[in-house]
């Protein structure tokens, strides 16, 4: 077979596999694999082989014209740098986790515990290193500013808007959330909850282990939850908004041409319509309360009934250790975080728009 035809076939398969639903599922499965097989892939030789393969695959992929147009945009370069630095940071963290867990299982001091005994003076050791880093970063930023032109466009005009209109890369996660939730939730409630939740974590988590050193076995739940929230629900959304969201905010494959004429015939349906029109086979009630009663029941069950169920089943031991107030605060933050992937999956699979839809009062969930 002609290598060019084979490469095109591989690209078509990858575009088909990396649709929004499968891309998200593969990312979750990939994170789970990193955690489960951390002792294998963190070995230097294995990690180096993975890195070489990833770089080689990327270099081959950017020979595709459509992907190159997206990757080489000046405002998309930080995303590539972020992904590379994230991969390096995860390897360093997991490598130290694996080594420290082995040392603690043998009753030996951790890597950080051994290093703390070696005192290093701020002057001249630390300042010399910082000064060298300052010079290197200044050179890189100067080269970047010369080689990559600032992505400035023509003055804004109401007659011609960019398609797609994207927020800066660091806000693409919030913009992606706006697809699935109303602005008051995606733009106000969720960001506020993220900030408050991160501030509250030290007061909620009673586990003193893992302070000052890397470990996984001593803090599995905290590490898995944080990695899922940061890597999957933030970095992944930025990547989706950068590389998969094209004209008209449609999803495109990595190698797919961004056709402005692509139209996806989607009929998003509210939960009330599913319940009354499809399930009961009748028209929607005129009363707002009666119409949205199924949605209110689902929301109430999710936020009120689910935490006690978790406390008496999956997280029974954690509930006993944390107490009523701490556990409920943690549980509500956890189910708030889980609401985003659940709503994304419902939109992608059954086109569910809102669980509670009250457009008359500008209130939608």
C-alpha positions, 0 to 999 in steps of 0.5 A, spaced: 500 500 500 502 507 498 505 510 504 501 516 503 494 512 503 496 508 509 497 515 513 491 518 510 487 511 513 490 512 519 488 519 520 481 518 518 481 512 524 484 517 529 479 522 527 473 517 528 476 515 535 478 522 537 471 524 537 468 528 543 466 522 547 471 518 545 477 523 546 474 524 553 473 517 555 480 515 552 483 521 556 480 518 563 482 511 561 489 514 560 489 518 567 487 511 570 492 507 566 498 512 569 496 511 576 495 504 575 501 502 572 506 508 575 511 503 577 512 501 570 512 507 565 516 512 570 522 508 569 527 512 566 528 508 560 520 506 559 519 514 560 524 516 555 522 511 550 515 514 550 517 521 550 521 519 543 515 516 540 511 522 542 515 527 539 516 522 533 509 521 532 508 529 533 513 531 528 510 526 523 503 529 524 504 536 523 506 534 516 499 534 515 497 541 512 490 541 516 493 540 523 499 544 521 495 550 520 492 549 527 498 547 531 503 553 528 498 558 530 502 563 535 496 563 540 496 555 540 504 555 541 503 556 549 498 550 549 503 545 546 508 548 551 503 547 557 502 539 554 510 538 554 511 541 561 505 537 564 508 531 561 514 532 564 512 534 571 507 528 572 513 524 570 517 527 576 512 527 581 510 520 579 517 518 579 518 520 586 511 517 588 514 510 586 520 511 590 518 514 596 512 509 597 518 503 596 522 507 601 517 508 606 514 501 605 522 499 607 522 503 613 527 508 610 526 516 610 523 519 603 527 522 598 525 529 601 527 527 608 534 525 606 535 532 602 532 536 607 539 534 611 543 537 606 543 545 607 544 549 601 545 557 603 541 562 599 547 566 597 551 564 593 548 557 591 540 559 590 541 566 587 546 563 582 541 558 579 536 563 579 540 568 575 542 563 570 534 561 569 533 568 568 538 569 563 535 562 559 528 564 560 530 571 557 533 569 551 527 564 550 522 569 550 526 574 546 527 569 541 519 567 541 517 574 540 522 575 534 520 568 531 512 568 533 508 574 531 503 577 536 496 574 534 493 581 533 488 581 528 484 587 525 480 592 529 473 589 531 467 589 527 460 587 528 460 586 521 465 581 521 467 576 527 472 571 527 469 564 526 470 560 531 470 566 536 475 563 542 477 566 548 484 566 550 487 559 551 487 560 559 479 561 559 478 556 554 476 551 559 470 556 562 468 557 554 467 550 553 463 549 560 459 555 557 456 549 552 453 545 557 451 550 562 448 557 563 453 563 564 451 563 571 453 556 572 459 556 568 461 563 569 460 564 576 458 558 580 463 553 578 469 558 578 467 561 585 466 553 587 473 552 584 477 557 588 473 556 595 474 549 594 481 549 593 482 554 599 478 549 603 482 543 602 487 544 607 481 544 612 477 539 610 483 533 609 485 531 616 490 526 613 497 529 615 501 524 611 504 527 604 506 533 607 513 535 604 514 529 600 511 525 594 507 519 596 501 516 592 499 510 597 498 515 603 494 519 599 490 516 593 484 519 594 486 526 594 491 525 588 486 521 584 481 527 585 486 533 584 489 529 577 482 528 575 480 535 576 486 539 573 488 534 568 481 532 565 477 537 567 481 543 566 487 541 561 483 537 557 478 542 556 483 547 554 486 542 549 479 541 546 477 548 545 484 549 542 484 543 537 478 540 536 473 546 536 472 549 529 468 554 525 461 554 528 464 551 535 463 544 531 467 539 533 473 537 528 478 531 528 485 533 529 487 532 522 480 534 519 479 540 515 476 546 518 470 547 514 466 553 515 460 550 512 459 544 516 453 543 519 451 538 525 444 537 525 443 537 533 436 537 536 438 538 544 432 536 548 431 538 555 429 533 561 422 535 561 421 534 554 424 527 555 419 526 560 413 528 558 413 528 550 417 522 549 416 518 556 409 520 557 407 521 550 403 528 552 404 535 552 408 539 557 404 542 562 403 550 563 405 550 570 413 551 570 413 548 577 409 541 574 413 542 568 420 542 571 418 537 577 422 531 574 428 536 573 428 538 580 427 531 583 433 529 579 437 535 582 435 534 589 436 527 589 443 528 586 445 534 591 441 531 597 440 524 597 447 522 594 452 524 599 448 520 605 449 514 600 456 515 599 457 516 606 454 509 608 457 505 602 463 507 598 466 513 603 464 510 610 471 509 612 472 516 610 466 519 613 468 516 620 474 519 620 472 526 617 466 527 621 459 530 618 461 537 617 467 535 613 465 529 609 459 533 607 463 539 605 468 534 601 462 530 598 458 536 595 465 539 592 466 532 589 459 531 586 459 539 583 466 537 580 462 530 577 457 534 574 461 537 569 463 530 566 456 528 567 453 533 563 458 533 558 456 525 557 449 527 557 449 532 551 454 528 547 450 521 548 442 523 548 443 531 546 440 533 553 440 540 554 438 542 561 435 538 567 431 544 569 429 549 564 426 555 566 427 560 560 422 565 563 426 566 569 433 565 566 434 559 570 437 553 567 441 547 570 
